[in-house]
Amino acid sequence: MSRRLAALGAVSALLALSMSVVSPASPHGRSKARVVARLRNVDGCVVAVVKMQRGGGGKLFVRAFARHIEPAGEFHGFHVHTTGECDPESIDPATGEVVPFFSAGGHFNPDENAHGGHSGDFPVLLVNDDGTAWARFKTDRFRISELFDEDGSAVIIHTGRDNYANIPPTTPTGEERYHSHLEDVFGPDSITLATGDAGSRFACGVVRR
């Protein structure tokens, strides 16, 4: 298959997934059966579509397709974040510096669990060498209605991989292993427990009905 045909196929898949969210609103105010997030990079280009649909057994069925993700050929952190605002020029108030999509807040984590156990933690996204990625999975960690609080929610693809805070402090025989010099602790430090060290935010999309 030529690269041109592959690129056309990727665009078609992205459009098809984007257009497949068709559930009508409920007259009783219940959340819709399907919601979607269209993720844009800092240049404003749509690079991913994530669809979430209520399924059986209290689970949500999640489908995602992405293209033009960088770096290609790598795993990328993939999460629901707490705030439905995707400002590519947002400011981190702690530093006064521009941090793209900082406005989306941290990982969706209403139960205040350590990372790996956040409600918004998704499986890492494996990006192919051509910058495309597919994902299909189920989660029972949250309900659609929880994503529509007063400030909404967003889906983020990060530039780096997510280690899910799997940083063992010792070997099986009890010898010291990984040490954070930043906080002088063995095992995951507070940054790892919050983010999984997934790096900066490559793309962001507000979750919409």
C-alpha positions in Angstrom: 0.0 0.0 0.0 1.4 3.4 -0.9 1.9 6.1 1.8 -0.7 8.2 0.1 -3.4 5.5 0.3 -2.4 4.8 3.9 -2.8 8.5 4.7 -6.2 8.7 3.1 -7.2 5.6 5.1 -6.1 7.3 8.3 -8.1 10.4 7.5 -11.2 8.4 6.6 -11.0 6.4 9.8 -10.7 9.6 11.9 -13.7 11.1 10.2 -15.7 7.9 10.5 -15.1 7.7 14.2 -15.8 11.4 14.7 -19.1 11.2 12.9 -20.4 8.1 14.7 -21.5 9.8 17.8 -25.2 10.1 17.2 -27.1 9.5 20.5 -30.0 11.9 21.1 -30.4 13.8 24.4 -32.5 12.3 27.1 -35.7 14.2 28.1 -35.0 13.3 31.7 -31.6 15.0 31.9 -29.6 11.7 32.0 -26.2 11.7 30.4 -26.2 10.5 26.8 -25.1 7.0 25.9 -22.2 8.3 23.9 -19.8 11.2 24.2 -16.8 12.3 22.2 -13.5 14.2 22.5 -11.8 15.6 19.5 -8.2 16.2 20.4 -6.2 19.0 18.9 -2.5 19.7 19.0 -1.0 23.1 19.8 -1.4 24.2 16.2 -5.2 23.5 16.4 -5.2 20.5 14.2 -7.5 17.6 15.1 -5.2 14.6 15.6 -7.4 12.2 17.5 -11.0 11.3 18.2 -12.0 9.4 21.4 -15.5 8.1 21.8 -17.0 6.7 25.0 -20.2 4.7 25.1 -22.2 3.2 27.9 -22.1 -0.6 27.8 -23.3 -3.5 29.9 -22.2 -4.4 33.4 -21.5 -0.8 34.4 -18.6 -0.5 31.9 -17.8 2.1 29.3 -16.6 1.1 25.9 -13.8 3.4 24.7 -12.6 3.7 21.1 -9.8 6.0 19.9 -8.1 6.8 16.7 -5.2 9.1 16.3 -2.8 10.4 13.5 0.2 12.7 13.3 1.2 11.9 16.9 4.8 12.7 17.8 7.1 11.1 18.5 6.0 8.2 16.3 6.8 4.6 17.1 6.5 5.1 20.8 4.0 4.6 23.7 2.2 7.7 24.9 0.4 8.5 28.2 -3.4 8.7 27.7 -5.8 10.0 30.3 -9.0 11.8 31.2 -8.2 15.1 32.9 -10.3 17.0 35.4 -11.2 20.2 33.5 -12.9 20.7 30.1 -10.6 23.5 28.9 -7.9 22.9 26.3 -5.9 26.2 26.0 -2.6 25.6 24.1 -1.3 28.9 25.6 -2.3 28.3 29.2 0.0 29.5 32.0 1.2 27.4 34.9 0.7 29.9 37.8 3.5 28.2 39.8 6.1 29.2 37.2 4.4 31.9 35.1 5.4 29.9 32.0 3.3 28.7 29.1 2.4 25.0 29.4 0.2 23.8 26.6 -3.1 22.4 27.9 -2.2 23.0 31.5 -5.8 24.4 31.7 -7.1 20.8 31.6 -5.9 20.2 35.1 -4.6 16.9 36.5 -5.8 13.4 36.0 -9.4 12.7 36.7 -9.1 11.2 40.2 -12.2 11.7 42.4 -11.1 9.0 44.8 -7.7 10.6 45.3 -5.8 7.4 44.4 -2.1 7.2 43.5 -1.3 7.0 39.8 -2.1 3.7 38.2 -5.4 3.8 40.2 -6.7 7.1 38.9 -10.2 6.8 37.5 -9.0 8.6 34.3 -6.0 6.4 33.7 -6.3 4.7 30.3 -4.0 2.1 28.8 -1.0 3.7 27.1 -1.4 4.5 23.4 0.9 2.6 21.1 1.7 5.0 18.2 2.9 3.3 14.9 5.9 4.5 12.9 3.5 6.5 10.7 2.1 8.4 13.6 -1.3 6.6 13.8 -2.8 4.7 16.7 -5.9 2.7 17.5 -7.3 1.7 20.9 -10.4 -0.2 22.0 -11.0 -1.1 25.6 -13.5 -1.1 28.4 -13.3 0.7 31.8 -15.5 0.6 34.9 -13.6 3.4 36.7 -16.1 6.1 36.0 -19.6 6.9 34.6 -20.2 9.3 31.7 -22.2 11.6 34.0 -19.1 12.1 36.2 -17.3 13.8 33.3 -19.9 16.6 33.1 -19.5 18.4 36.5 -19.5 22.2 36.5 -16.1 22.4 34.8 -16.3 19.4 32.5 -13.4 17.1 31.6 -10.9 16.6 28.8 -8.9 13.8 27.2 -5.1 14.2 26.9 -2.4 12.4 24.9 1.0 13.0 26.3 4.4 13.2 24.5 5.9 10.4 26.7 5.1 7.0 28.0 3.3 6.4 31.3 5.0 4.2 33.9 1.8 4.0 36.1 4.1 4.7 39.0 5.6 1.3 38.7 9.0 2.3 40.3 10.0 -0.5 42.7 11.9 0.8 45.8 13.6 -2.5 46.4 14.6 -5.7 44.7 12.7 -9.0 45.7 15.5 -9.6 48.2 15.1 -6.2 49.8 18.1 -4.4 48.3 17.6 -0.7 47.5 16.7 -0.1 43.9 15.2 3.2 42.5 15.9 6.4 44.4 14.4 9.9 43.7 17.1 12.4 44.4 14.5 15.2 44.0 12.6 14.1 47.1 15.1 11.7 48.7 12.7 8.7 48.6 13.0 5.2 47.2 10.3 4.2 44.7 7.9 6.7 43.1 8.1 10.3 44.2 5.1 12.7 44.3 5.5 13.7 40.6 5.5 10.1 39.5 2.5 9.3 41.7 0.6 12.2 40.1 1.5 11.9 36.5 3.3 8.6 35.7 6.1 10.7 34.2 4.2 10.9 30.9 5.7 14.2 30.0 4.2 17.2 28.3 0.7 17.3 26.8 0.7 16.7 23.0 -3.0 17.0 22.3 -6.2 17.9 24.2 -9.9 17.5 23.6 -12.9 18.5 25.7 -15.4 15.7 26.3 -18.7 16.7 24.7 -22.2 15.2 24.4 
